[in-house]
Every structure is written in structure tokens, then in C-alpha cells.
Amino acid sequence: MTLLTVLPVFAADVVMEAPDILLTGVGFDVNVAGLDPQSTAELRLNGEVIATSSDGSIAVFDIVLSDTGTANFDVTQGGHSVVAQALTIIPGWVSLSPPVIAILLAFLLRSVIPALFVGLFVGAWAVNGMTWAGVVSGFFETVSIYIVNTSIDHDHMTIIAFTFLIGGMIGIISKNGGMNGIVNAIMPFASSPRRGQGVIATLGLAIFFDDYSNTMIVGNATRPMSDKLRISREKLAYLVDSTAAPVATVAIITTWIGFQVGLIDSAIEGLEGITATPYVLFLNSIAYSFYPFLALFFVFLIVYTGKDFGPMYHAEIRARKNGEVLKAPLDGAVAKPNDDFEHKDGVPCRALNAILPIATMILTVVVGLYISGEGETITDIIGSANSYVVLIWASLLGCLVAAIVTLSQRILSLDETVEAWLVGAKFMLTGLVLLVMAWAVADVATVLQTAPYLISVLGDSLSPETLPAIIFMLAACTAFATGSSWGVMAILMPLVIPLCWAVLQSHGIADAEHMHILYSSIACVLTGAVWADHCSPISDTTVLSSLATGCDHMDHVRTQLPYALLGGVAAVLIGILPAGFGLPWFLLLPTAAVVLVVVHRFLAKPTD
């Protein structure tokens, strides 16, 4: 938002609030405050009066412009201009250019950081009006505004600190032999690649309370075991990614709950006819969360059958036959796992030396969520907890316990322990750069109003029966373009619920018999964003999965994409669309699962 303040003769602060950039065909609001209430004020757009007021403020909503150029706003009182602002109008489709360019370049260059930087630069250039002068200012603002601002965001800094801390902890328990001890302890249960994948997927289900914790703990803890069993890093990343957010989306006690229920609460405020509480609405929506359930089912289907297809099949064959868990670089050299995490020669490989720090971290997360939350029920308490702070507590205590365990047994010296921590933290650096860049692209997409533009394009001619499917695709497109499922939820939920209720009322079906459409619409905001997260190379959770498993990021995206697309198509065609027409979810979900089994049987081939 642009805030322009002028001190007129009557000494009041006049503030005009408007978007930084305007898009053709996308409505926007203009608010003016601080005017002299003793005098009539006029708001002009390109010389034409569009609003008047005598109460000290002006508010104009949903202004839609059809031509590019400049919108000159001017507020006058007593014949004098008290505040003026010139805003650039660009074509609406330009708002899609940063994420689209970043995604295309990521696939073409097979290098995400340059792709994200170019996409971010294009967005900054668009914000500067797409002028020649804007090329220079946009280039510098790419770093000085967007990357810097997103880096110093409190929640983002918490995630960065948590990632460094858990990386350092993994570094210590790798060097002290603890990780190898876990591998040795699990190996009897993971005697084959298929059983190993089952262990990984089961651990993913067990750590259901937070997707970030799930990804970082399971990915790092199982990577040595996965390598020994010749499971490709691409498959490991897929298993970790597909048992993180899908579980957190549908579990009733997670760090997502407070965020999701809070969005629903604000969205239903003032809507007549909705008597259910926000939490009840969320619980009812879980049954219509087709994609997360199908994604989890497909994970265990692949694990059980030991069959893959598409790029994942080739990755698994490479790992099984040649032991190359990582894809060879373009120069033909054989890629090898990072040996910085090999334990020190001669140290005992005791699983307890890794289990204690990891268990401390998990226990701290559970207890911390309870301590920092509020409410009468365990669900309310954990749902309202400050998960970011809790993650810091957990990772910090995990590091402390890892260091104490290592030093008390004299496995490593103090200097060696610090060095091991630094090696682990350094391992996270590339992924964190990707994460910061992805956040910055999401920020510039917000400034360019990517989500409102998509809504303006896709929001016409809505029928109640197809509304959930349209919402799913809208959430998916927006999340794919912005890379943030939580950001999409925050943007769309306040719009989708009132829109859905208005559509139901306009068709005279805003009643208990048709509440399944509202439940499904709520679910589709959440699950559409998660599905796109699994497909988008600029998604923060996808980046974290690559980071935690040590997998090349674009290899992870490329191999996971066919599986995610299959699950998404099945969710829409067999679940969401029929459910909109009233078919019961408890018949549609198993039907979709059967279809996945049939398709998998025809496409997949054994990898063992």
C-alpha cells in the first residue's frame, strides 16, 4: 500500500491510502483520512469527481479501470489541493509475470536461484511501472526492498533460525555417530528399500503436528538409512514432502489449526444464516479434503507395491543398480552424498546419542505448543499456540542436548563439536537462500495483486455445484504462482466463504441440505493450496523437503510432479466435482482410491 501524507493549512495530517500499482480490470479501494470535517472534500480521478465527503474522510471501493496509463488522484478542500497521487496502471496479466517467469526459468535452467531472482526482478520492474528508468530501480529494489524486507520479517527470521539450529543439531549427531546408530538400529526393520520407504512414510505420519518439524526431522534422520538402502534422494524427498503438509492439513491437532480456524472465523463474521462455529466448519470440511487423503494413500500404495513410473522410476533404477542416490551432474561426474556428515573415525555409533536430541526436540514441540497456547480444550490450546517460537525452543534445546551428550562422553572436543554444528548449519544455507527468494517472490506477487487478478479472471459465471472445483483450481493456481500455501489461505479464505454463501443465497439453497458446498469450498482453499505446493518449484515446503533430504531441488520437483498431478486430477474429477452435485464423500473417496490403484497398475513398473 502507498501512504501519502501532506500537511495542509488546517494542520491535520491528510493520508491517502491506495495500492502501489493498479491493474486493468481489477478492483481497488482508495481511502483518504485526516480531512477537515468543517469543509466539503472532493476526490477526483483524472479531473473527474468520483466522491465527496464532509465528515473528514473519503472511502471509495472497487474502482475498476480498463486502460493502462496513469491514474491521477487529487483531493481538494476549499478550492485547494490537499493531497494528490499519481498511480501507474499496468495490464492485469503482468501480475502473473514474476511467478510464471520464475517457474519457467526454473524448469529450463534447472537452477532455481537465478530463476527466482529474474522473476523477482521482473516483479520489481512491474511495480516501478515497467519503464526504462524502472529497470534500474527495479534491479536494486529486488535486493534492497524485497529480499531485505522478507528476510527481517519476524516469522521468517524464526524459520531461518530454526533451520540453522536443526541443521547444526544434525551436524553434531552425525559426527558423534548417533545418526549411524539410528540407521543401524532401524536396518533390521528396513531390510529392503521397500521396507525402508515404509519406515520413512510411517515416521512422516507420526510427526503430524507441524509440517516444518515433520520435514526437517524425518528428512534429516532417515537420509543415512535411505542412502544405505539405495533409495534415491528424489524418492526420499517425495516421501517426506507428501507426508508433511497433507497430514498437517487434515489432522485435528496441529500448528495449522489456529491459523485455519482464525481465517474461517473472520470470513463468516456478519454472514447471516451461518450458525456453526468456525471450528465445526473446519471439522466438517475435513471430509471433503480429497487431495491430502489421496496423496497419503498414493504414498503407501507406491511403498507397498514397490513400483514407480515416470521420472521417479528412472531415479529409483539409477539408485538401485548403480548406488547413485543423487543424479549425476551435467558434466557426467558421479554425484555422491555429502560426506561432511560422516561420523568421526573410531567413535561408537550409539543410536541414543541421536535419539535423545531428536526426542528432546519433539517433546519440546508438543509441550511448547501446550504452554504457549490458550483455550479450554487441547485442540484449542495447540491451535492457538505460537508455533514459530516453539520451534526455536525445540531446536535450541535439541542442539544443547546434542552438545551435552557428545561432550560428556568425550566423543568430540569442544572445537570439534562447534565445527560439527557449523557444518550442519552450512548445509542448510543453499536451501535458506531459496526459501528467502521464494518469500520475496510471494511478497512482490502480493504488491502486484496476483491473487485478486486471478479471482477477477476466474470468478465469473459461478454455479453452486462447480464452485468448490473452481475454488480448488483458483487456490492451486495462486499457490503455484506465489509459492505460499499459508499466504493463499490468508488471501482467499476471507473472499471464498462470503462468495460461496452469496452464491448459495442467490440460488435459494443456503440451507442445511446444501451446506456440503460450503464445507467443500473451505476444504478446497486449503487442499488446493497444498496440492500446488507439491507442484511448484518456488514453494517453501517443497524447498524445505529438498533441503532436509539433500536432494537437488529441481530433481525433486520433476519427479514428484507426475504423482501430485495424478492425485490432484483424481481429487477434482472423482471427488470435488461429484461432491458438489451432492454425492456422498464416503463413496467418492474410496472410488478415487480405486482409480489411483488402477492407473498405478498400468503405469508403474517394479524398481527392485
C-alpha positions as CSV (number, residue, x, y, z in Angstrom):
1,M,0.0,0.0,0.0
2,T,1.1,3.5,-0.7
3,L,0.6,6.1,2.0
4,L,1.0,9.8,1.0
5,T,0.8,12.4,3.8
6,V,0.5,16.2,3.3
7,L,0.2,18.9,6.0
8,P,-2.4,21.4,4.7
9,V,-3.2,24.8,6.1
10,F,-5.5,23.4,8.8
11,A,-2.7,21.3,10.3
12,A,-4.4,18.0,10.1
13,D,-2.5,15.0,8.7
14,V,-4.1,14.0,5.4
15,V,-3.4,10.5,4.4
16,M,-4.4,8.8,1.1
17,E,-4.2,5.0,1.0
18,A,-4.1,3.1,-2.3
19,P,-2.3,0.2,-3.9
20,D,1.3,0.7,-5.1
21,I,0.3,-0.3,-8.6
22,L,-3.0,-0.6,-10.4
23,L,-4.1,-3.4,-12.7
24,T,-6.6,-3.2,-15.5
25,G,-9.8,-5.0,-14.8
26,V,-9.0,-5.5,-11.1
27,G,-11.0,-3.5,-8.5
28,F,-9.2,-1.5,-5.8
29,D,-10.1,0.8,-2.9
30,V,-9.0,4.4,-2.1
31,N,-9.2,5.8,1.4
32,V,-8.5,9.3,2.5
33,A,-8.3,10.3,6.2
34,G,-7.4,13.4,8.2
35,L,-9.5,15.8,6.2
36,D,-11.0,19.0,7.7
37,P,-14.5,17.9,8.9
38,Q,-15.7,21.5,8.6
39,S,-15.3,21.6,4.9
40,T,-16.5,19.5,1.9
41,A,-13.8,17.5,0.3
42,E,-13.8,16.2,-3.3
43,L,-11.8,13.2,-4.6
44,R,-11.0,13.5,-8.3
45,L,-9.7,10.8,-10.7
46,N,-8.1,12.3,-13.8
47,G,-10.0,15.5,-13.2
48,E,-13.4,13.9,-12.7
49,V,-15.1,14.0,-9.2
50,I,-15.7,10.4,-8.0
51,A,-16.6,11.1,-4.4
52,T,-17.4,13.9,-1.9
53,S,-17.4,14.0,1.9
54,S,-17.9,16.4,4.8
55,D,-17.0,14.1,7.6
56,G,-13.3,14.2,7.4
57,S,-12.7,11.1,5.4
58,I,-13.4,9.6,1.9
59,A,-13.6,5.9,1.0
60,V,-14.2,4.6,-2.5
61,F,-14.4,0.9,-3.0
62,D,-14.0,-1.4,-6.0
63,I,-12.7,1.1,-8.6
64,V,-12.1,-0.7,-11.9
65,L,-10.0,0.8,-14.6
66,S,-9.9,-0.6,-18.2
67,D,-7.0,1.3,-19.7
68,T,-3.3,1.4,-18.9
69,G,-1.5,4.7,-18.2
70,T,-1.6,6.9,-15.1
71,A,-4.4,7.4,-12.6
72,N,-4.2,10.9,-11.1
73,F,-6.0,11.2,-7.8
74,D,-6.5,14.6,-6.3
75,V,-8.3,15.6,-3.1
76,T,-9.4,19.2,-2.8
77,Q,-10.9,21.2,0.1
78,G,-11.9,24.9,-0.1
79,G,-10.6,25.1,-3.6
80,H,-7.1,23.9,-2.7
81,S,-5.4,20.5,-3.3
82,V,-4.6,18.9,0.0
83,V,-3.2,15.6,-1.3
84,A,-2.5,14.2,-4.7
85,Q,-1.1,10.9,-6.0
86,A,-0.3,9.5,-9.5
87,L,-0.5,5.8,-9.8
88,T,0.7,3.7,-12.7
89,I,-1.9,1.3,-14.4
90,I,-0.4,-1.8,-16.0
91,P,-2.1,-4.7,-17.8
92,G,-3.6,-7.2,-15.3
93,W,-1.8,-10.2,-16.8
94,V,1.5,-8.6,-15.8
95,S,0.8,-9.5,-12.2
96,L,1.4,-13.2,-13.2
97,S,4.8,-12.5,-14.8
98,P,7.1,-12.9,-11.7
99,P,5.9,-16.3,-10.7
100,V,5.4,-17.6,-14.2
101,I,8.8,-16.4,-15.4
102,A,10.5,-17.9,-12.2
103,I,8.7,-21.2,-12.7
104,L,9.5,-21.5,-16.4
105,L,13.2,-20.5,-15.9
106,A,13.5,-22.9,-13.1
107,F,12.5,-25.8,-15.4
108,L,14.5,-24.5,-18.3
109,L,17.7,-23.6,-16.5
110,R,17.5,-26.4,-13.8
111,S,18.7,-23.8,-11.4
112,V,16.2,-22.2,-9.1
113,I,18.1,-19.3,-7.6
114,P,18.7,-17.4,-10.9
115,A,15.2,-18.2,-11.9
116,L,13.7,-16.7,-8.7
117,F,16.0,-13.7,-9.0
118,V,14.9,-12.9,-12.5
119,G,11.2,-13.4,-11.6
120,L,11.7,-11.1,-8.6
121,F,13.4,-8.5,-10.7
122,V,10.6,-8.6,-13.3
123,G,8.1,-8.1,-10.5
124,A,10.1,-5.1,-9.1
125,W,10.3,-3.7,-12.6
126,A,6.5,-4.0,-13.0
127,V,5.9,-2.3,-9.6
128,N,8.0,0.6,-11.0
129,G,5.7,1.0,-14.0
130,M,7.7,-1.1,-16.5
131,T,9.6,2.0,-17.7
132,W,13.2,2.2,-18.8
133,A,14.1,4.0,-15.6
134,G,12.2,1.3,-13.7
135,V,14.7,-1.3,-15.0
136,V,17.4,0.3,-12.9
137,S,15.3,1.0,-9.8
138,G,13.7,-2.4,-10.0
139,F,17.0,-4.2,-10.2
140,F,18.3,-2.5,-7.0
141,E,14.9,-2.8,-5.2
142,T,15.0,-6.6,-5.8
143,V,17.5,-6.8,-3.0
144,S,17.2,-3.5,-1.1
145,I,13.4,-3.9,-0.6
146,Y,12.0,-7.3,-1.3
147,I,14.8,-9.6,-0.2
148,V,15.8,-7.5,2.8
149,N,12.2,-6.9,3.9
150,T,11.2,-10.6,3.7
151,S,14.4,-11.6,5.5
152,I,13.8,-9.4,8.5
153,D,10.2,-10.5,8.9
154,H,9.8,-11.9,12.4
155,D,8.2,-15.2,11.4
156,H,10.6,-15.7,8.5
157,M,13.6,-15.0,10.8
158,T,12.3,-17.6,13.2
159,I,12.1,-20.2,10.4
160,I,15.6,-19.3,9.3
161,A,17.0,-19.6,12.9
162,F,15.1,-22.8,13.5
163,T,16.5,-24.2,10.2
164,F,20.1,-23.3,11.1
165,L,19.7,-24.7,14.6
166,I,18.2,-28.0,13.5
167,G,20.9,-28.2,10.8
168,G,23.6,-27.7,13.5
169,M,22.0,-30.3,15.7
170,I,22.0,-32.8,12.8
171,G,25.7,-31.9,12.2
172,I,26.6,-32.8,15.8
173,I,24.6,-36.1,16.0
174,S,26.0,-37.1,12.6
175,K,29.6,-36.5,13.7
176,N,29.1,-38.2,17.1
177,G,27.9,-41.4,15.4
178,G,24.3,-41.1,16.6
179,M,22.7,-40.9,13.2
180,N,24.6,-44.0,12.1
181,G,23.4,-45.6,15.3
182,I,19.8,-44.9,14.3
183,V,20.4,-46.4,10.9
184,N,21.9,-49.5,12.4
185,A,19.0,-49.8,14.8
186,I,16.4,-49.3,12.1
187,M,18.1,-51.5,9.5
188,P,16.6,-54.8,10.9
189,F,13.1,-53.3,10.3
190,A,14.2,-51.7,7.0
191,S,15.9,-54.7,5.5
192,S,14.9,-53.7,1.9
193,P,14.2,-50.5,0.0
194,R,10.5,-51.2,0.2
195,R,10.5,-51.6,4.0
196,G,12.8,-48.6,4.3
197,Q,10.3,-46.5,2.5
198,G,7.6,-47.8,4.7
199,V,9.6,-46.7,7.8
200,I,10.1,-43.2,6.3
201,A,6.4,-42.8,5.4
202,T,5.3,-44.0,8.9
203,L,7.6,-41.6,10.6
204,G,6.0,-38.9,8.4
205,L,2.6,-39.8,9.8
206,A,3.8,-40.0,13.3
207,I,5.1,-36.4,13.4
208,F,1.7,-34.9,12.4
209,F,1.6,-31.8,14.5
210,D,3.7,-29.5,12.3
211,D,4.8,-29.7,8.6
212,Y,8.1,-27.9,9.1
213,S,9.1,-30.1,12.0
214,N,8.0,-33.2,10.1
215,T,10.1,-32.3,7.0
216,M,13.2,-31.3,8.9
217,I,13.2,-34.2,11.4
218,V,12.2,-37.1,9.1
219,G,14.3,-35.9,6.2
220,N,17.5,-35.5,8.1
221,A,17.0,-38.5,10.4
222,T,16.3,-41.0,7.6
223,R,18.7,-39.8,5.0
224,P,21.7,-42.0,6.0
225,M,19.4,-45.1,6.1
226,S,17.9,-44.2,2.8
227,D,21.3,-43.9,1.2
228,K,22.4,-47.3,2.6
229,L,19.3,-48.9,1.1
230,R,19.9,-47.3,-2.2
231,I,16.7,-45.3,-2.2
232,S,17.1,-42.3,-4.4
233,R,17.1,-38.8,-2.8
234,E,14.2,-38.0,-5.2
235,K,12.1,-40.7,-3.6
236,L,13.1,-39.7,-0.1
237,A,12.1,-36.1,-0.8
238,Y,8.8,-37.3,-2.2
239,L,8.0,-39.4,0.8
240,V,8.9,-36.6,3.2
241,D,7.1,-33.9,1.3
242,S,3.9,-36.0,0.8
243,T,3.6,-36.9,4.5
244,A,4.1,-33.4,5.8
245,A,1.6,-30.8,4.7
246,P,-1.2,-33.3,3.8
247,V,-1.1,-34.7,7.3
248,A,-1.0,-31.3,8.9
249,T,-3.9,-30.2,6.8
250,V,-6.4,-32.8,8.0
251,A,-5.1,-33.6,11.5
252,I,-7.3,-32.1,14.2
253,I,-4.4,-31.1,16.5
254,T,-1.7,-29.3,14.5
255,T,0.0,-25.9,14.3
256,W,-2.2,-25.2,11.3
257,I,-5.4,-25.3,13.2
258,G,-5.3,-21.8,14.9
259,F,-4.4,-20.2,11.6
260,Q,-7.1,-22.0,9.6
261,V,-9.9,-21.6,12.2
262,G,-8.9,-17.9,12.6
263,L,-9.3,-17.3,8.9
264,I,-12.7,-19.0,8.9
265,D,-13.8,-17.0,11.9
266,S,-13.1,-13.7,10.3
267,A,-14.6,-14.8,7.0
268,I,-18.0,-15.8,8.5
269,E,-18.3,-12.6,10.6
270,G,-21.5,-10.8,9.6
271,L,-22.8,-13.6,7.4
272,E,-26.5,-14.3,8.2
273,G,-27.6,-17.9,8.3
274,I,-24.3,-19.5,9.3
275,T,-24.7,-20.7,12.9
276,A,-21.9,-23.2,13.2
277,T,-18.7,-22.2,14.9
278,P,-15.5,-21.8,12.9
279,Y,-14.0,-25.0,14.4
280,V,-17.1,-27.0,13.5
281,L,-17.0,-25.7,9.9
282,F,-13.3,-26.7,9.7
283,L,-14.1,-30.2,11.1
284,N,-16.9,-30.7,8.6
285,S,-14.6,-29.6,5.8
286,I,-12.1,-32.4,6.5
287,A,-14.3,-35.0,4.9
288,Y,-14.0,-33.0,1.6
289,S,-10.2,-32.7,1.8
290,F,-9.8,-35.3,-1.0
291,Y,-6.3,-34.4,-2.2
292,P,-4.5,-34.8,1.2
293,F,-6.1,-38.2,1.8
294,L,-5.4,-39.4,-1.8
295,A,-1.8,-38.1,-1.6
296,L,-1.2,-40.2,1.6
297,F,-2.9,-43.2,0.1
298,F,-0.8,-43.0,-3.0
299,V,2.4,-42.8,-0.9
300,F,1.6,-46.1,0.8
301,L,0.4,-47.6,-2.5
302,I,3.8,-47.0,-4.0
303,V,5.6,-48.2,-1.0
304,Y,3.5,-51.4,-0.7
305,T,3.8,-52.3,-4.4
306,G,7.5,-51.2,-4.9
307,K,6.5,-49.8,-8.3
308,D,7.1,-46.3,-9.7
309,F,6.6,-44.6,-13.0
310,G,7.8,-41.5,-14.9
311,P,11.0,-39.7,-13.8
312,M,10.7,-41.3,-10.3
313,Y,11.1,-44.7,-11.8
314,H,14.3,-43.8,-13.6
315,A,15.7,-42.2,-10.4
316,E,15.0,-45.4,-8.4
317,I,16.5,-47.6,-11.1
318,R,19.6,-45.4,-11.0
319,A,19.9,-45.7,-7.3
320,R,19.2,-49.4,-7.1
321,K,21.6,-50.5,-9.9
322,N,24.4,-48.1,-9.5
323,G,24.1,-46.9,-6.0
324,E,23.8,-43.3,-7.2
325,V,21.2,-41.9,-4.8
326,L,21.9,-38.4,-6.3
327,K,21.6,-37.7,-10.0
328,A,24.9,-37.2,-11.8
329,P,25.8,-33.6,-12.6
330,L,25.6,-32.4,-16.2
331,D,29.4,-32.8,-16.7
332,G,28.9,-36.6,-16.3
333,A,30.7,-36.9,-12.9
334,V,29.2,-39.3,-10.4
335,A,27.3,-37.5,-7.8
336,K,28.0,-38.6,-4.2
337,P,26.2,-37.8,-1.0
338,N,27.8,-35.1,1.2
339,D,30.5,-36.8,3.3
340,D,30.7,-33.9,5.7
341,F,28.1,-35.7,7.8
342,E,30.1,-38.9,8.1
343,H,30.8,-39.8,11.7
344,K,34.3,-39.3,13.1
345,D,36.6,-42.3,12.7
346,G,36.7,-44.6,15.8
347,V,33.6,-43.1,17.6
348,P,31.0,-45.6,18.8
349,C,27.7,-45.5,16.8
350,R,25.2,-45.2,19.6
351,A,21.6,-44.6,18.5
352,L,20.9,-43.0,21.9
353,N,23.2,-40.1,21.0
354,A,20.9,-39.1,18.3
355,I,17.6,-40.2,19.8
356,L,18.0,-38.1,22.9
357,P,18.4,-34.7,21.0
358,I,15.6,-35.6,18.5
359,A,13.3,-36.8,21.2
360,T,14.0,-33.6,23.2
361,M,13.1,-31.6,20.2
362,I,9.8,-33.5,19.5
363,L,8.9,-33.4,23.2
364,T,9.6,-29.7,23.4
365,V,7.4,-29.0,20.4
366,V,4.5,-30.9,22.0
367,V,4.9,-29.3,25.5
368,G,5.7,-25.9,24.0
369,L,2.6,-25.9,21.9
370,Y,0.6,-26.7,25.0
371,I,2.3,-24.0,27.1
372,S,2.1,-21.2,24.6
373,G,-1.5,-21.9,23.6
374,E,-4.7,-20.8,25.1
375,G,-8.2,-22.4,25.4
376,E,-10.2,-24.9,27.2
377,T,-9.6,-28.0,25.0
378,I,-6.4,-29.5,23.9
379,T,-7.3,-28.7,20.3
380,D,-7.9,-25.0,21.1
381,I,-4.7,-24.8,23.0
382,I,-2.4,-26.3,20.4
383,G,-4.3,-24.5,17.6
384,S,-3.7,-21.1,19.2
385,A,-0.1,-21.8,20.1
386,N,2.8,-19.7,18.7
387,S,4.4,-22.5,16.7
388,Y,7.3,-20.3,15.4
389,V,8.6,-19.6,19.0
390,V,8.1,-23.2,19.9
391,L,10.2,-24.4,17.0
392,I,13.0,-22.1,18.2
393,W,12.7,-23.6,21.7
394,A,12.7,-27.1,20.4
395,S,15.7,-26.8,18.0
396,L,17.7,-24.8,20.6
397,L,17.2,-27.5,23.3
398,G,17.9,-30.2,20.7
399,C,21.3,-28.5,20.0
400,L,22.1,-28.2,23.7
401,V,21.3,-31.9,24.4
402,A,23.3,-33.0,21.4
403,A,26.3,-31.0,22.6
404,I,26.0,-32.2,26.2
405,V,25.7,-35.9,25.1
406,T,28.7,-35.5,22.8
407,L,31.0,-33.7,25.2
408,S,30.0,-35.7,28.3
409,Q,31.1,-38.9,26.5
410,R,34.3,-37.2,25.2
411,I,33.3,-38.3,21.6
412,L,34.2,-34.9,20.2
413,S,36.2,-32.0,21.7
414,L,34.5,-28.6,22.2
415,D,36.1,-27.2,19.0
416,E,35.1,-30.4,17.0
417,T,31.5,-30.0,18.4
418,V,31.3,-26.4,17.3
419,E,32.8,-27.3,13.9
420,A,30.2,-30.1,13.5
421,W,27.4,-27.6,14.3
422,L,28.8,-25.2,11.7
423,V,29.0,-27.9,9.1
424,G,25.3,-28.8,9.7
425,A,24.2,-25.2,9.7
426,K,26.2,-24.5,6.5
427,F,24.4,-27.4,4.8
428,M,21.2,-25.5,5.2
429,L,22.4,-22.3,3.6
430,T,21.5,-23.0,-0.1
431,G,18.0,-24.1,0.9
432,L,17.6,-21.0,3.0
433,V,18.6,-18.8,0.1
434,L,15.9,-20.5,-2.0
435,L,13.4,-20.0,0.8
436,V,14.2,-16.3,1.2
437,M,13.9,-15.8,-2.6
438,A,10.6,-17.7,-2.6
439,W,9.2,-15.5,0.1
440,A,10.3,-12.4,-1.8
441,V,8.5,-13.6,-4.9
442,A,5.4,-14.1,-2.8
443,D,5.8,-10.5,-1.5
444,V,6.1,-9.0,-4.9
445,A,3.1,-11.1,-6.0
446,T,1.1,-9.5,-3.2
447,V,2.1,-6.0,-4.3
448,L,1.2,-6.8,-7.9
449,Q,-2.2,-8.3,-6.7
450,T,-1.7,-11.6,-8.3
451,A,-4.5,-13.3,-6.3
452,P,-7.1,-10.5,-7.0
453,Y,-6.3,-10.7,-10.7
454,L,-6.8,-14.5,-10.7
455,I,-10.1,-14.0,-8.9
456,S,-11.2,-11.4,-11.4
457,V,-10.4,-13.7,-14.3
458,L,-11.9,-16.9,-12.8
459,G,-14.6,-15.6,-10.6
460,D,-17.4,-15.0,-13.2
461,S,-20.4,-17.2,-14.0
462,L,-20.1,-19.4,-10.9
463,S,-22.6,-22.2,-10.3
464,P,-23.0,-23.7,-6.8
465,E,-22.2,-27.2,-7.9
466,T,-19.0,-26.4,-9.6
467,L,-17.9,-23.7,-7.2
468,P,-15.7,-25.9,-5.0
469,A,-13.8,-27.2,-8.0
470,I,-13.3,-23.7,-9.3
471,I,-12.1,-22.6,-5.8
472,F,-9.7,-25.6,-5.7
473,M,-8.2,-24.6,-9.1
474,L,-8.1,-20.9,-8.1
475,A,-6.2,-21.8,-4.8
476,A,-3.9,-24.1,-6.8
477,C,-3.1,-21.5,-9.4
478,T,-2.4,-18.8,-6.8
479,A,-0.3,-21.1,-4.6
480,F,1.6,-22.4,-7.7
481,A,2.3,-18.8,-8.7
482,T,3.1,-17.4,-5.2
483,G,4.7,-20.5,-3.6
484,S,3.0,-20.0,-0.3
485,S,0.1,-22.2,0.8
486,W,-0.5,-20.2,4.0
487,G,-0.4,-16.9,2.0
488,V,-3.0,-18.3,-0.3
489,M,-5.2,-19.3,2.6
490,A,-4.9,-15.9,4.1
491,I,-5.8,-14.2,0.8
492,L,-8.6,-16.5,-0.4
493,M,-10.5,-17.6,2.7
494,P,-11.9,-14.2,3.5
495,L,-13.1,-14.0,-0.1
496,V,-14.2,-17.5,-0.7
497,I,-16.6,-18.1,2.2
498,P,-18.7,-14.9,1.7
499,L,-18.6,-15.6,-2.1
500,C,-19.8,-19.2,-1.6
501,W,-22.5,-18.1,0.8
502,A,-23.7,-15.4,-1.6
503,V,-23.9,-17.8,-4.5
504,L,-25.9,-20.3,-2.4
505,Q,-28.2,-17.5,-1.3
506,S,-28.7,-16.2,-4.9
507,H,-29.8,-19.7,-5.9
508,G,-32.0,-20.1,-2.9
509,I,-30.1,-23.1,-1.5
510,A,-28.4,-21.5,1.6
511,D,-29.8,-24.3,3.8
512,A,-28.6,-27.4,5.7
513,E,-29.2,-29.6,2.7
514,H,-26.6,-27.8,0.7
515,M,-24.0,-27.0,3.4
516,H,-21.8,-29.6,1.8
517,I,-20.9,-27.0,-0.8
518,L,-19.7,-24.6,1.8
519,Y,-17.7,-27.3,3.6
520,S,-16.2,-28.4,0.3
521,S,-15.3,-24.8,-0.7
522,I,-13.5,-24.3,2.6
523,A,-11.6,-27.6,2.1
524,C,-10.7,-26.6,-1.4
525,V,-9.0,-23.4,-0.3
526,L,-6.8,-25.4,2.0
527,T,-6.2,-28.5,-0.2
528,G,-5.8,-26.6,-3.5
529,A,-3.0,-24.7,-1.9
530,V,-1.3,-27.8,-0.6
531,W,-1.6,-29.6,-4.0
532,A,0.0,-26.6,-5.8
533,D,2.7,-26.6,-3.1
534,H,3.6,-30.1,-4.2
535,C,3.9,-29.0,-7.8
536,S,5.5,-25.6,-7.6
537,P,9.3,-25.2,-7.6
538,I,9.0,-21.9,-5.6
539,S,7.0,-23.4,-2.8
540,D,8.6,-23.0,0.6
541,T,7.6,-26.5,1.8
542,T,9.0,-28.1,-1.4
543,V,12.2,-26.2,-0.9
544,L,12.4,-27.4,2.7
545,S,11.9,-31.0,1.6
546,S,14.7,-30.8,-0.9
547,L,16.8,-29.1,1.8
548,A,16.1,-31.7,4.5
549,T,16.7,-34.7,2.2
550,G,19.8,-33.3,0.4
551,C,18.0,-33.7,-2.9
552,D,18.6,-31.4,-5.9
553,H,15.6,-29.1,-5.8
554,M,14.5,-29.3,-9.4
555,D,15.0,-33.1,-9.4
556,H,12.6,-33.3,-6.5
557,V,10.0,-31.1,-8.3
558,R,10.4,-33.0,-11.6
559,T,10.0,-36.5,-10.1
560,Q,7.2,-35.5,-7.7
561,L,5.1,-33.6,-10.3
562,P,3.5,-36.6,-12.0
563,Y,2.4,-38.1,-8.7
564,A,1.0,-34.9,-7.5
565,L,-0.8,-34.2,-10.8
566,L,-2.4,-37.6,-10.7
567,G,-3.6,-37.1,-7.2
568,G,-4.9,-33.7,-8.0
569,V,-6.8,-34.8,-11.1
570,A,-8.4,-37.7,-9.2
571,A,-9.3,-35.3,-6.4
572,V,-11.1,-32.9,-8.7
573,L,-12.8,-35.3,-11.2
574,I,-13.8,-38.1,-8.8
575,G,-14.0,-36.2,-5.5
576,I,-14.7,-32.5,-5.6
577,L,-16.9,-32.2,-8.7
578,P,-19.3,-35.1,-7.9
579,A,-19.4,-33.9,-4.2
580,G,-20.6,-30.5,-5.4
581,F,-23.6,-32.3,-7.0
582,G,-24.4,-34.0,-3.7
583,L,-22.7,-37.4,-4.0
584,P,-21.5,-38.5,-0.5
585,W,-17.8,-38.1,0.3
586,F,-17.6,-41.6,1.9
587,L,-18.3,-43.2,-1.5
588,L,-16.2,-40.8,-3.6
589,L,-13.0,-41.1,-1.6
590,P,-12.7,-44.9,-1.9
591,T,-13.7,-44.7,-5.6
592,A,-10.9,-42.2,-6.2
593,A,-8.5,-44.5,-4.4
594,V,-9.5,-47.4,-6.6
595,V,-9.0,-45.3,-9.7
596,L,-5.5,-44.5,-8.4
597,V,-4.8,-48.2,-7.9
598,V,-5.9,-49.0,-11.5
599,V,-3.9,-46.1,-13.0
600,H,-0.8,-47.0,-11.0
601,R,-1.1,-50.7,-12.1
602,F,-1.0,-49.7,-15.7
603,L,1.8,-47.1,-15.5
604,A,4.1,-48.3,-12.8
605,K,7.0,-50.8,-13.1
606,P,8.9,-52.6,-10.3
607,T,12.1,-50.9,-9.2
608,D,13.6,-53.8,-7.1
